[in-house]
Amino acid sequence: MSRKSIRVAAAVGAVALACTATGIASAGPDNDKDKGGKDKDHVLLISVDGMHQADLAWYIKQHPNSALAAMANNGLQYTHAQTTNPSDSFPGMVAQFTGATAGQSGVYYDDTFNHDLLPAGTTDCAHATKGAEVAMTEAMDKDQTALDAGQGLSGLPGSILGMTGNPATVLNPAAMPVDPATCKPVYPSQYLQVNSVFDVLHAAGKLTAWSDKHPAYSILEGKSGNSIDDLFTPEVNSNSPIAGQDWTKDDKSTQQYDGYKVQAVLNEIDGKDHSGAKQVGVPAIFGMNFQSVSVAQKLPKSDGQTGGYEADGVTPGPLLSGALDYVDGQLARLLAELKNKGVDKSTTVILSAKHGQSPTKPADLTRIDDAPIITALNAAWKAKHADAKQDLVAFSVDDDAMLLWLSDRSQEAADFAKQFLLAQNGTGNDINGNAKAYTKSGLTDVHAGADAANYLGAPANDPRHPDLVGVAQVGTVYTGGKGKIAEHGGANPADRDVPLVVFGGGVKKDVVNDAVTTTQIAPSILKLLDENPDKLDAAKRHGVRALPGVKG
């Protein structure tokens, strides 16, 4: 579909919604029934990864008849919502479905290190040394080059809706860390330290579904390990139709990829499973994440268009503007289908984002290759400790934050790393690839050892938390190349300031300017579905509450 026709579709759908005072909640009779003939409620959760609250404000001002405008103007809009820290996709999504921060869920990133587990492939657990990478990424797929993650479907990508709704079956146990107590692989759902919305709803006998970008998102299944009835997870980092590229290296490809998940949700609105082949009923909780906006923020160029923002850091450039149009058009399709199937009055739509993206101003960008910095840190440690048999840095994550797991977990080692990093000055490159000086390894602050645990809200003896957290200066992006102009994972405002809108299902419109967090989405979902939010571990233990204005 051309961008022009997408805009027309979005406008038509949104105008129909905006013409009523209450959006989709004002539609005709609700014919949605559960198997026992009783009316039931639904929550459709949409995560537009990378989207900022500022993007939503800009878009509805420029497109007052859009689906996004209809939702924001006729629902509960929270103008000061923040996602997790670290602002990675994995803890960001976990937070929305568990109510837990990274320090509470034990999920700090999609690719981390655990000091108490054994490396993947370990068979002699009695004699193995503890300490293992936990890579809940495409690396855990049976075949990370395949859109179906190795299921073996013929006719890909067109046949992808035939992918399993049980993605644990396309994960490779040999790529999972090993539990020293059982000497068995640790599946993603076993790694989560708290229960999820899916746990609670599945136990209550309600139908559950979700769609996301890696099979490792089966972590959302929670403690039970089987609480999502239909989990559709086509691999976003698999080979796309463009030779030598995955789906995220070109924004039109990303939109094609997102389109498969949109179709899955449309099928679920129709009361079918994600494939459209089986009639199961409309899920109580379902939804998806969009990648298109995030990709358009990160790519310097794609499809002949410049990515990111204009010089003001607020106005989307042509690629990003088109990605926002695409998402708006798809939202219009989803809302129109809810109305068409008569489930609009019983469905509440929640729109937010796993994360934002930083920087937004092109002039702020400083790309830094941190590999030489880490190498120098290891060399400096060994020079001071001649008996050191391992590198100090056991594992690192470095998008627009620097997270280090150290082989020596002493406070002395953590302080050494902190002091070293803050003493490093060098030269990176700017938005045009020209040399640009940096200071303090591109960091503004460093939390080390016990301070790192405290900063993340984790127990000091937690084997999962990073031993050092470097807070990046605004504009720092750690990369050895020039292929991206923004990233997420850090704690800067543009990483964490995300939209949050609750729309439809009888929600009264209002603008809430108080600070809220995306952890409040989880108890809000349960409240909307007439379940006790305190059934969530995070709510019971840490007092996380539903969003203000959300009523059951």
RAPE-V817119 format. One record per residue. SS is DSSP state (H for helix, E for strand, - for the rest). Layout:
ss:SS
ss:SS
This chain:
ss:-
ss:-
ss:H
ss:H
ss:H
ss:H
ss:H
ss:H
ss:H
ss:H
ss:H
ss:H
ss:H
ss:H
ss:H
ss:H
ss:H
ss:H
ss:-
ss:-
ss:-
ss:-
ss:H
ss:H
ss:H
ss:H
ss:-
ss:-
ss:-
ss:-
ss:-
ss:-
ss:E
ss:-
ss:-
ss:-
ss:-
ss:-
ss:E
ss:-
ss:-
ss:E
ss:E
ss:E
ss:E
ss:E
ss:E
ss:E
ss:-
ss:-
ss:-
ss:-
ss:H
ss:H
ss:H
ss:H
ss:H
ss:H
ss:H
ss:H
ss:H
ss:H
ss:-
ss:-
ss:-
ss:-
ss:H
ss:H
ss:H
ss:H
ss:H
ss:H
ss:H
ss:H
ss:-
ss:E
ss:E
ss:E
ss:E
ss:E
ss:E
ss:E
ss:-
ss:-
ss:-
ss:-
ss:-
ss:-
ss:H
ss:H
ss:H
ss:H
ss:H
ss:H
ss:H
ss:H
ss:H
ss:H
ss:-
ss:-
ss:-
ss:H
ss:H
ss:H
ss:H
ss:-
ss:-
ss:-
ss:-
ss:-
ss:E
ss:E
ss:E
ss:E
ss:-
ss:-
ss:-
ss:E
ss:-
ss:-
ss:-
ss:-
ss:-
ss:-
ss:-
ss:-
ss:-
ss:-
ss:-
ss:-
ss:-
ss:E
ss:E
ss:E
ss:E
ss:-
ss:-
ss:H
ss:H
ss:H
ss:E
ss:-
ss:-
ss:-
ss:-
ss:-
ss:-
ss:-
ss:-
ss:-
ss:-
ss:-
ss:-
ss:-
ss:-
ss:-
ss:-
ss:-
ss:-
ss:H
ss:H
ss:H
ss:-
ss:-
ss:-
ss:-
ss:H
ss:H
ss:H
ss:H
ss:E
ss:-
ss:H
ss:H
ss:H
ss:-
ss:-
ss:E
ss:E
ss:-
ss:-
ss:-
ss:-
ss:E
ss:E
ss:-
ss:-
ss:H
ss:H
ss:H
ss:H
ss:-
ss:-
ss:-
ss:-
ss:-
ss:H
ss:H
ss:H
ss:H
ss:H
ss:H
ss:H
ss:-
ss:-
ss:-
ss:-
ss:E
ss:E
ss:E
ss:E
ss:-
ss:-
ss:-
ss:H
ss:H
ss:H
ss:H
ss:H
ss:H
ss:H
ss:H
ss:H
ss:H
ss:-
ss:-
ss:-
ss:-
ss:-
ss:E
ss:E
ss:E
ss:-
ss:-
ss:-
ss:-
ss:-
ss:-
ss:E
ss:-
ss:-
ss:-
ss:-
ss:-
ss:-
ss:E
ss:H
ss:H
ss:H
ss:-
ss:H
ss:H
ss:H
ss:H
ss:H
ss:H
ss:H
ss:H
ss:H
ss:H
ss:H
ss:H
ss:H
ss:H
ss:H
ss:H
ss:H
ss:H
ss:H
ss:-
ss:-
ss:E
ss:-
ss:-
ss:-
ss:-
ss:-
ss:-
ss:E
ss:-
ss:-
ss:-
ss:-
ss:-
ss:E
ss:E
ss:E
ss:E
ss:E
ss:E
ss:-
ss:H
ss:H
ss:H
ss:H
ss:H
ss:H
ss:H
ss:-
ss:-
ss:E
ss:E
ss:-
ss:-
ss:E
ss:E
ss:-
ss:-
ss:E
ss:-
ss:-
ss:-
ss:-
ss:-
ss:-
ss:E
ss:-
ss:H
ss:H
ss:H
ss:H
ss:H
ss:H
ss:H
ss:H
ss:H
ss:H
ss:H
ss:H
ss:H
ss:H
ss:H
ss:H
ss:H
ss:H
ss:H
ss:H
ss:H
ss:H
ss:H
ss:-
ss:-
ss:-
ss:-
ss:-
ss:-
ss:E
ss:E
ss:E
ss:E
ss:E
ss:E
ss:-
ss:-
ss:-
ss:-
ss:-
ss:E
ss:-
ss:-
ss:-
ss:H
ss:H
ss:H
ss:-
ss:E
ss:E
ss:E
ss:-
ss:-
ss:H
ss:H
ss:H
ss:H
ss:H
ss:H
ss:H
ss:H
ss:H
ss:H
ss:H
ss:H
ss:H
ss:H
ss:-
ss:-
ss:-
ss:-
ss:-
ss:-
ss:-
ss:-
ss:E
ss:E
ss:E
ss:E
ss:E
ss:-
ss:-
ss:-
ss:E
ss:E
ss:E
ss:E
ss:E
ss:E
ss:-
ss:-
ss:-
ss:-
ss:H
ss:H
ss:H
ss:H
ss:H
ss:H
ss:H
ss:H
ss:H
ss:H
ss:H
ss:H
ss:-
ss:-
ss:-
ss:E
ss:E
ss:E
ss:E
ss:-
ss:-
ss:-
ss:-
ss:-
ss:E
ss:E
ss:E
ss:E
ss:-
ss:H
ss:H
ss:H
ss:E
ss:E
ss:E
ss:E
ss:E
ss:E
ss:-
ss:H
ss:H
ss:H
ss:H
ss:H
ss:H
ss:H
ss:-
ss:-
ss:-
ss:-
ss:-
ss:-
ss:-
ss:-
ss:-
ss:-
ss:-
ss:E
ss:E
ss:E
ss:E
ss:E
ss:-
ss:-
ss:-
ss:E
ss:E
ss:E
ss:-
ss:-
ss:-
ss:-
ss:-
ss:-
ss:-
ss:-
ss:E
ss:-
ss:-
ss:-
ss:-
ss:-
ss:H
ss:H
ss:H
ss:H
ss:E
ss:E
ss:-
ss:-
ss:E
ss:E
ss:E
ss:E
ss:-
ss:-
ss:-
ss:-
ss:-
ss:E
ss:E
ss:E
ss:E
ss:E
ss:E
ss:E
ss:E
ss:-
ss:-
ss:H
ss:H
ss:H
ss:H
ss:H
ss:H
ss:H
ss:H
ss:H
ss:-
ss:-
ss:-
ss:-
ss:H
ss:H
ss:H
ss:-
ss:H
ss:H
ss:H
ss:H
ss:H
ss:H
ss:-
ss:-
ss:-
ss:-
ss:-
ss:-
ss:-
ss:-
ss:-
ss:-
